[in-house]
Amino acid sequence: MNAHDSERLAGLLDEAGYQPAHDGQTPDVIVFNTCAVRENAADRLYGNLGHLLPHKRKGMQIAVGGCLAQMERTRITQRAPWVDVVYGTHNMSSLPALLEQARARNEAQAEFAETLETFPSLLPARRQSSYSAWVAISVGCNNTCTFCIVPTLRGKERDRRPGDILAEIRALVADGVLEVTLLGQNVNSYGAEFGDRTAFGKLLRACGQIEGLERVRFTSPHPRDFTDDVIDAMAQTPNVMPSLHMPLQSGSDAVLKAMRRAYRRDRYLAILDRVRASIPDAAITTDIIVGFPGETDQDFTDTLDLVRTARFAGAFTFRYSIRPGTPAATMDAQVPAAVVQERYERLTALVEETTYAENQRQTGATVEVLVAEGEGRKDAATHRMSGRARDNRLVHFAPAGEPRPGDVVTVTVTRGAPHYLLSDAPPLSVRRTRAGDAWQAAAALAAAPAQQAAPAASAPAPVLLGMPGRQPAG
């Protein structure tokens, strides 16, 4: 969601006449789009701001937005007075005007709207991918999880109308996109604002009617709102992928109650059983927090037990981080850091053992891979390419037939590793797609000689540094 906001910010700057800085070029403007869910995001922000101070003295403009900006507000300019612009989560559309005002007045500008000014999806975007796209269906959250600061910073849930969402998806497909991911802080509560509890399942089915749309994903749902009609829509809509990210947070009923998660372990496991009964090849991933206040050894053991039972294909694991302003921040029985670390290491070891076993079960399977750009950091050294299978597992494969990002290859899995699948056999097929054509056209455009004209003083060259982190999803 944060990365998608960065696409919108880049689009706003493009529309205002800014140009991206080229590799090796010192930008005139840097924008940080921040997260506030975990403490290390704040540490990284202030560290980066400190490193930029020498460039600031040469005229660089620095802007900070996103959740951390909404939370810290004027504290950012107090700690880093060389920052030019600070803006909140509800008014990202103000960024170009605030940069202009800061230049004209030669003083820092800060703006924080209390309610959403413009739904982010109505803003222009510079998309990061020509073959895969994010589509926001809602913003904000109505839940009251005691560890989470997001509702305070993003506000109550606001839902887009289904027609607007589908129109955006059709436009993306017309541009060559094969895959969309529907985004919401609590994506399956979509429809709450206009009173339709079955709206999300209907939206998935409607996506299935869009010609040329091959893959539909969504993130992140909440177990409380995950109903059978959504499972049925996933199973019965061919382009909805057999992958599900279902946040757990804890396997202990006592901890779930303290977190105000509104479900218990039995209900969570029952959802997984129903998903697998309807979609046998579904790959299920999750989020887990270790060291929530009051977590006992038995609570942690319950979490380990559930991980073994659930057979997750992957898990994002987190040490609990105190977030000022949340109920959990002032709870008694905060778990000592050394205990949290020891539990975290045990959990991550178990998760890796579990995901390794699940991936090994894929050996010999035939999988369809949407070729990606930048998924495999070692691809150049290994002479492989990478992409995502239908169940969202990362696959590294030996290329043949010169597939392009956006093309689809069918391969046989030769080995499973803890975090990916490997195919060293020649691909069974390579299908060139409209998405691959779009990638090739974009790559050709980017390789064309750059315009030599220097940017105007009112439109310096920016670079966006997204700092989304990974948050314990709602």
C-alpha positions as CSV (number, residue, x, y, z in Angstrom):
1,M,0.0,0.0,0.0
2,N,2.8,2.4,0.8
3,A,4.6,1.5,-2.5
4,H,1.4,2.2,-4.4
5,D,1.2,5.6,-2.7
6,S,4.7,6.2,-3.9
7,E,3.5,5.5,-7.5
8,R,0.8,8.2,-6.9
9,L,3.4,10.7,-5.6
10,A,5.6,10.1,-8.6
11,G,2.6,10.6,-10.9
12,L,1.8,13.9,-9.1
13,L,5.4,15.1,-9.6
14,D,5.4,14.1,-13.3
15,E,2.2,16.0,-13.8
16,A,3.7,19.1,-12.2
17,G,6.6,19.0,-14.6
18,Y,9.3,17.3,-12.5
19,Q,11.6,14.7,-14.2
20,P,13.1,11.6,-12.6
21,A,16.8,11.9,-11.7
22,H,19.0,9.6,-13.8
23,D,21.4,7.1,-12.3
24,G,24.5,8.9,-10.9
25,Q,22.8,12.3,-10.9
26,T,22.2,14.1,-7.7
27,P,18.5,14.9,-7.5
28,D,17.2,18.4,-6.7
29,V,14.3,16.9,-4.7
30,I,14.0,13.8,-2.6
31,V,10.7,12.6,-1.2
32,F,10.5,10.1,1.7
33,N,7.2,8.2,1.9
34,T,7.2,6.7,5.4
35,C,5.6,4.0,7.5
36,A,5.0,4.2,11.2
37,V,4.1,0.6,12.1
38,R,7.5,-0.3,13.4
39,E,10.1,1.7,15.2
40,N,13.0,1.0,12.8
41,A,11.2,3.0,10.1
42,A,11.6,6.1,12.2
43,D,15.3,5.3,12.9
44,R,15.9,4.8,9.2
45,L,14.2,8.1,8.3
46,Y,16.2,10.2,10.6
47,G,19.4,8.4,9.7
48,N,18.8,9.1,6.0
49,L,17.9,12.8,6.7
50,G,21.2,13.2,8.5
51,H,23.1,11.8,5.5
52,L,21.4,14.3,3.2
53,L,22.3,17.4,5.2
54,P,25.5,18.1,3.1
55,H,23.4,17.9,-0.1
56,K,20.8,20.2,1.5
57,R,23.5,22.9,1.8
58,K,23.8,22.8,-2.0
59,G,20.1,23.5,-2.6
60,M,18.4,20.1,-2.5
61,Q,14.8,20.1,-1.4
62,I,13.6,17.3,1.0
63,A,10.0,16.3,1.7
64,V,8.7,13.8,4.2
65,G,5.2,12.3,3.9
66,G,3.2,9.2,4.9
67,C,2.3,7.7,8.2
68,L,5.3,8.7,10.2
69,A,4.9,12.3,9.0
70,Q,1.2,12.1,10.2
71,M,2.3,10.8,13.6
72,E,5.4,13.0,14.2
73,R,4.1,16.1,12.5
74,T,6.2,19.2,13.5
75,R,8.7,17.0,15.4
76,I,10.3,16.1,12.0
77,T,11.3,19.7,11.3
78,Q,12.4,20.1,14.9
79,R,14.8,17.1,14.7
80,A,15.8,17.8,11.1
81,P,15.2,21.6,10.5
82,W,16.7,21.2,7.0
83,V,13.5,19.4,5.8
84,D,11.5,21.6,3.5
85,V,8.1,19.9,3.4
86,V,6.1,17.6,5.8
87,Y,2.7,16.4,4.9
88,G,0.2,13.9,6.2
89,T,-1.5,10.7,4.9
90,H,-4.7,12.6,4.0
91,N,-3.2,15.2,1.7
92,M,-0.5,13.7,-0.5
93,S,-2.0,15.6,-3.4
94,S,-0.7,18.8,-1.8
95,L,3.0,17.8,-2.4
96,P,3.8,19.8,-5.6
97,A,2.2,23.0,-4.2
98,L,4.0,22.6,-0.9
99,L,7.4,22.2,-2.6
100,E,6.7,25.3,-4.7
101,Q,5.7,27.3,-1.6
102,A,8.8,26.2,0.3
103,R,11.0,27.5,-2.6
104,A,9.1,30.7,-2.9
105,R,9.0,31.5,0.8
106,N,12.4,29.9,1.7
107,E,10.9,28.3,4.7
108,A,9.6,24.8,5.7
109,Q,6.0,24.0,4.9
110,A,3.9,21.6,6.9
111,E,0.3,20.5,6.1
112,F,-1.9,17.9,7.7
113,A,-5.5,17.4,6.7
114,E,-7.7,15.7,9.3
115,T,-9.8,13.9,6.7
116,L,-9.0,12.5,3.3
117,E,-8.9,15.2,0.6
118,T,-8.7,13.1,-2.5
119,F,-9.0,9.3,-2.8
120,P,-5.4,8.3,-3.8
121,S,-6.6,6.3,-6.8
122,L,-7.9,9.5,-8.4
123,L,-4.4,10.9,-8.5
124,P,-2.1,10.3,-11.5
125,A,0.4,7.5,-11.2
126,R,3.8,6.4,-12.5
127,R,3.5,2.7,-12.2
128,Q,6.6,0.6,-11.3
129,S,5.6,-2.3,-13.5
130,S,4.1,-2.6,-17.0
131,Y,2.6,-6.1,-16.4
132,S,1.4,-6.0,-12.8
133,A,-0.5,-3.3,-10.9
134,W,-1.9,-2.4,-7.5
135,V,-5.4,-1.2,-7.3
136,A,-6.6,0.3,-4.0
137,I,-10.3,-0.5,-3.2
138,S,-10.3,1.2,0.2
139,V,-8.2,3.2,2.6
140,G,-8.3,3.4,6.4
141,C,-9.4,0.8,8.9
142,N,-12.4,0.4,11.3
143,N,-10.6,-2.1,13.5
144,T,-9.2,-1.4,17.0
145,C,-6.3,-3.8,17.2
146,T,-4.4,-2.7,20.3
147,F,-0.9,-2.9,18.7
148,C,-1.7,-1.0,15.5
149,I,-1.4,2.8,14.9
150,V,-2.8,2.6,11.4
151,P,-6.4,3.6,12.1
152,T,-5.2,6.7,14.0
153,L,-3.0,7.8,11.1
154,R,-5.1,6.6,8.1
155,G,-8.6,7.2,9.5
156,K,-11.8,5.2,9.2
157,E,-12.3,3.0,6.2
158,R,-13.4,4.7,3.0
159,D,-14.5,2.4,0.1
160,R,-14.4,3.2,-3.6
161,R,-17.4,2.4,-5.7
162,P,-17.2,-0.9,-7.6
163,G,-17.7,0.8,-10.9
164,D,-14.7,3.0,-10.4
165,I,-12.5,0.1,-9.4
166,L,-13.5,-2.0,-12.4
167,A,-13.0,1.0,-14.7
168,E,-9.4,1.4,-13.4
169,I,-8.7,-2.3,-13.9
170,R,-10.0,-2.2,-17.4
171,A,-7.8,0.8,-18.2
172,L,-4.8,-1.0,-16.8
173,V,-5.5,-4.2,-18.9
174,A,-5.8,-2.0,-22.0
175,D,-2.3,-0.8,-21.2
176,G,-1.0,-4.4,-21.1
177,V,-1.4,-5.3,-17.4
178,L,-2.0,-9.0,-16.8
179,E,-2.1,-9.0,-13.0
180,V,-3.7,-6.8,-10.4
181,T,-3.6,-6.9,-6.7
182,L,-6.5,-5.4,-4.8
183,L,-5.4,-3.4,-1.8
184,G,-7.0,-2.5,1.5
185,Q,-6.0,-2.2,5.1
186,N,-8.7,-4.8,5.7
187,V,-9.5,-5.7,2.1
188,N,-12.4,-8.1,2.7
189,S,-14.4,-5.6,4.8
190,Y,-14.8,-3.8,1.6
191,G,-18.4,-2.6,1.2
192,A,-18.8,-1.6,4.9
193,E,-19.2,2.1,4.0
194,F,-22.0,1.5,1.6
195,G,-23.7,-1.3,3.6
196,D,-23.0,-4.4,1.4
197,R,-21.2,-7.2,3.4
198,T,-20.9,-9.3,0.3
199,A,-19.3,-6.6,-1.8
200,F,-15.9,-8.1,-1.8
201,G,-16.9,-11.5,-3.1
202,K,-19.0,-9.7,-5.8
203,L,-15.9,-7.6,-6.8
204,L,-13.8,-10.7,-7.2
205,R,-16.4,-12.3,-9.5
206,A,-16.6,-9.1,-11.5
207,C,-12.9,-9.1,-12.0
208,G,-13.3,-12.5,-13.5
209,Q,-15.4,-10.9,-16.3
210,I,-12.6,-8.6,-17.5
211,E,-11.2,-9.9,-20.7
212,G,-7.4,-10.0,-20.7
213,L,-7.0,-9.9,-17.0
214,E,-5.2,-13.2,-16.2
215,R,-4.4,-12.9,-12.5
216,V,-6.2,-11.3,-9.5
217,R,-4.7,-11.1,-6.0
218,F,-5.7,-9.2,-2.9
219,T,-4.1,-8.2,0.4
220,S,-4.7,-8.2,3.3
221,P,-7.9,-9.7,4.6
222,H,-8.9,-10.0,8.3
223,P,-10.0,-13.4,9.6
224,R,-13.0,-11.8,11.3
225,D,-14.5,-10.7,8.0
226,F,-13.4,-13.7,5.9
227,T,-16.7,-15.4,4.8
228,D,-17.7,-18.4,2.8
229,D,-18.9,-16.2,-0.1
230,V,-15.3,-15.0,-0.5
231,I,-14.0,-18.5,-0.5
232,D,-16.6,-19.5,-3.1
233,A,-15.7,-16.5,-5.3
234,M,-12.0,-17.4,-5.1
235,A,-12.7,-21.0,-6.0
236,Q,-15.2,-20.2,-8.8
237,T,-13.4,-17.3,-10.5
238,P,-10.6,-18.7,-12.7
239,N,-8.4,-15.6,-12.7
240,V,-8.4,-15.2,-8.9
241,M,-5.2,-16.8,-7.9
242,P,-4.9,-19.7,-5.4
243,S,-2.9,-17.7,-2.9
244,L,-4.1,-16.2,0.3
245,H,-2.3,-13.9,2.8
246,M,-4.2,-14.4,6.1
247,P,-2.7,-12.5,9.1
248,L,-2.6,-14.6,12.3
249,Q,-0.6,-12.4,14.7
250,S,-0.7,-15.0,17.5
251,G,-1.7,-18.6,18.0
252,S,-2.8,-17.9,21.6
253,D,-6.4,-17.2,22.4
254,A,-5.3,-15.1,25.4
255,V,-3.0,-12.9,23.3
256,L,-5.6,-12.6,20.4
257,K,-8.1,-11.3,23.0
258,A,-5.6,-8.8,24.3
259,M,-4.9,-7.7,20.7
260,R,-8.6,-7.3,20.1
261,R,-8.4,-9.5,17.0
262,A,-12.1,-10.6,17.2
263,Y,-11.3,-14.3,16.3
264,R,-9.6,-17.2,18.1
265,R,-7.3,-20.0,16.9
266,D,-10.1,-22.5,16.2
267,R,-11.9,-20.1,13.9
268,Y,-8.6,-19.2,12.2
269,L,-7.8,-22.8,11.5
270,A,-11.4,-23.5,10.4
271,I,-11.0,-20.8,7.7
272,L,-7.8,-22.5,6.4
273,D,-9.6,-25.8,6.3
274,R,-12.4,-24.4,4.3
275,V,-10.0,-22.6,1.9
276,R,-8.1,-25.8,1.3
277,A,-11.2,-27.9,0.8
278,S,-12.4,-25.5,-1.9
279,I,-8.9,-24.6,-3.3
280,P,-6.7,-27.6,-2.7
281,D,-3.6,-26.0,-4.3
282,A,-3.9,-22.7,-2.3
283,A,-0.7,-21.4,-0.8
284,I,-1.4,-19.6,2.5
285,T,0.9,-17.0,4.0
286,T,0.6,-15.0,7.2
287,D,1.9,-12.4,9.7
288,I,3.0,-13.2,13.2
289,I,4.0,-11.0,16.1
290,V,6.3,-12.2,18.9
291,G,6.5,-10.7,22.3
292,F,3.2,-8.9,22.6
293,P,2.7,-7.6,26.2
294,G,1.7,-10.4,28.5
295,E,2.8,-13.2,26.2
296,T,3.8,-16.2,28.3
297,D,5.8,-19.3,27.4
298,Q,2.6,-21.2,26.9
299,D,1.2,-18.5,24.7
300,F,4.3,-18.7,22.5
301,T,4.1,-22.5,22.5
302,D,0.5,-22.2,21.2
303,T,1.8,-20.0,18.3
304,L,4.4,-22.6,17.4
305,D,1.8,-25.3,17.5
306,L,-0.5,-23.5,15.2
307,V,2.3,-22.8,12.7
308,R,3.0,-26.5,12.5
309,T,-0.7,-27.3,12.0
310,A,-1.3,-24.5,9.4
311,R,1.5,-25.5,7.1
312,F,2.1,-22.0,5.9
313,A,3.8,-21.4,2.6
314,G,5.5,-18.4,4.1
315,A,5.2,-16.0,7.0
316,F,6.3,-12.5,7.9
317,T,7.5,-12.5,11.5
318,F,7.9,-9.5,13.7
319,R,9.2,-8.6,17.1
320,Y,6.5,-6.6,18.9
321,S,7.3,-2.9,18.7
322,I,5.8,-0.3,21.1
323,R,3.9,2.3,19.1
324,P,3.1,5.4,21.1
325,G,-0.6,6.1,21.1
326,T,-1.7,2.5,20.9
327,P,-3.4,0.7,23.9
328,A,-0.6,-2.0,23.9
329,A,2.0,0.7,24.5
330,T,0.9,1.2,28.1
331,M,0.0,-2.5,28.9
332,D,1.6,-4.2,31.9
333,A,3.9,-7.2,31.5
334,Q,6.0,-5.9,28.5
335,V,8.1,-8.9,27.5
336,P,11.9,-8.4,28.0
337,A,13.8,-7.8,24.8
338,A,16.1,-10.9,25.3
339,V,13.0,-13.1,25.7
340,V,11.4,-11.6,22.6
341,Q,14.6,-12.2,20.6
342,E,14.9,-15.8,21.7
343,R,11.3,-16.5,20.8
344,Y,11.7,-14.7,17.5
345,E,14.6,-16.9,16.5
346,R,12.7,-20.0,17.4
347,L,9.7,-18.9,15.4
348,T,11.7,-18.0,12.3
349,A,13.5,-21.3,12.4
350,L,10.2,-23.2,12.6
351,V,8.7,-21.0,9.8
352,E,11.7,-21.8,7.6
353,E,11.5,-25.5,8.3
354,T,7.7,-25.5,7.5
355,T,8.0,-23.5,4.3
356,Y,11.0,-25.6,3.2
357,A,8.9,-28.7,3.6
358,E,5.9,-27.2,1.7
359,N,8.2,-26.0,-1.1
360,Q,9.8,-29.4,-1.4
361,R,6.4,-30.9,-1.9
362,Q,6.3,-28.9,-5.2
363,T,9.2,-30.8,-6.7
364,G,8.1,-32.3,-10.0
365,A,5.1,-30.0,-10.3
366,T,4.3,-28.0,-13.4
367,V,3.8,-24.4,-12.7
368,E,2.9,-21.3,-14.8
369,V,5.2,-18.4,-14.0
370,L,4.6,-14.7,-14.8
371,V,8.1,-13.5,-15.6
372,A,9.2,-10.6,-13.4
373,E,11.8,-7.9,-13.4
374,G,14.0,-7.6,-10.3
375,E,12.6,-10.5,-8.3
376,G,15.8,-12.5,-8.4
377,R,18.8,-10.5,-7.1
378,K,21.3,-13.2,-8.1
379,D,19.8,-13.9,-11.6
380,A,22.7,-12.3,-13.4
381,A,25.2,-14.5,-11.6
382,T,23.1,-17.7,-11.9
383,H,22.0,-17.0,-15.5
384,R,18.4,-17.6,-14.4
385,M,15.2,-15.5,-14.6
386,S,12.5,-15.2,-11.9
387,G,8.8,-14.8,-11.5
388,R,5.7,-15.7,-9.6
389,A,3.7,-18.9,-9.9
390,R,-0.1,-18.7,-9.8
391,D,0.1,-19.5,-6.0
392,N,2.5,-16.5,-5.6
393,R,5.6,-18.7,-4.9
394,L,8.8,-17.2,-6.2
395,V,10.3,-19.3,-9.0
396,H,13.8,-19.1,-10.4
397,F,14.1,-20.8,-13.7
398,A,16.6,-21.4,-16.5
399,P,15.4,-19.2,-19.4
400,A,14.9,-20.4,-23.0
401,G,13.2,-18.6,-25.9
402,E,14.1,-15.2,-24.5
403,P,11.1,-14.5,-22.3
404,R,10.5,-10.9,-21.3
405,P,9.1,-9.6,-18.1
406,G,5.4,-9.9,-18.5
407,D,5.6,-13.1,-20.6
408,V,4.4,-16.4,-19.1
409,V,6.5,-19.5,-19.0
410,T,5.5,-23.0,-17.9
411,V,8.3,-24.9,-16.1
412,T,8.8,-28.1,-14.1
413,V,10.0,-27.6,-10.5
414,T,13.3,-29.4,-9.9
415,R,13.8,-28.4,-6.3
416,G,12.2,-26.5,-3.5
417,A,14.1,-24.2,-1.2
418,P,12.9,-22.5,2.0
419,H,12.0,-19.2,0.2
420,Y,11.6,-20.2,-3.5
421,L,11.2,-22.9,-6.1
422,L,13.9,-23.8,-8.6
423,S,13.6,-25.0,-12.2
424,D,16.8,-26.0,-14.0
425,A,15.0,-27.9,-16.7
426,P,14.2,-26.1,-20.0
427,P,10.8,-24.4,-19.9
428,L,8.0,-26.5,-21.3
429,S,6.6,-23.4,-23.0
430,V,7.0,-19.7,-23.4
431,R,4.0,-17.5,-24.1
432,R,4.6,-14.0,-25.4
433,T,2.0,-11.6,-24.0
434,R,0.6,-8.1,-24.4
435,A,2.3,-7.4,-21.0
436,G,5.7,-8.5,-22.4
437,D,5.1,-6.2,-25.4
438,A,4.3,-3.3,-23.0
439,W,7.5,-4.0,-21.0
440,Q,9.6,-4.1,-24.2
441,A,8.1,-0.8,-25.4
442,A,8.8,0.8,-22.0
443,A,12.3,-0.6,-21.9
444,A,13.0,0.8,-25.4
445,L,11.7,4.2,-24.4
446,A,13.9,4.3,-21.3
447,A,16.9,3.3,-23.4
448,A,16.3,6.1,-25.8
449,P,18.8,9.1,-25.6
450,A,17.7,11.3,-22.7
451,Q,16.5,14.8,-23.4
452,Q,19.4,17.2,-23.0
453,A,17.4,20.2,-21.9
454,A,18.0,21.0,-18.2
455,P,14.9,21.0,-16.0
456,A,13.4,24.4,-15.3
457,A,14.0,26.0,-11.9
458,S,10.4,25.5,-10.9
459,A,10.5,21.8,-11.8
460,P,13.7,20.2,-10.4
461,A,14.4,16.5,-10.8
462,P,13.1,14.4,-8.0
463,V,13.6,10.9,-6.8
464,L,11.2,9.0,-4.5
465,L,12.6,6.9,-1.7
466,G,9.8,4.6,-0.6
467,M,10.2,3.3,3.0
468,P,7.2,1.0,3.4
469,G,8.7,-1.6,5.6
470,R,6.5,-4.6,6.1
471,Q,3.7,-4.2,8.6
472,P,1.6,-6.6,10.6
473,A,-1.4,-6.4,8.3
474,G,-4.9,-6.0,9.6
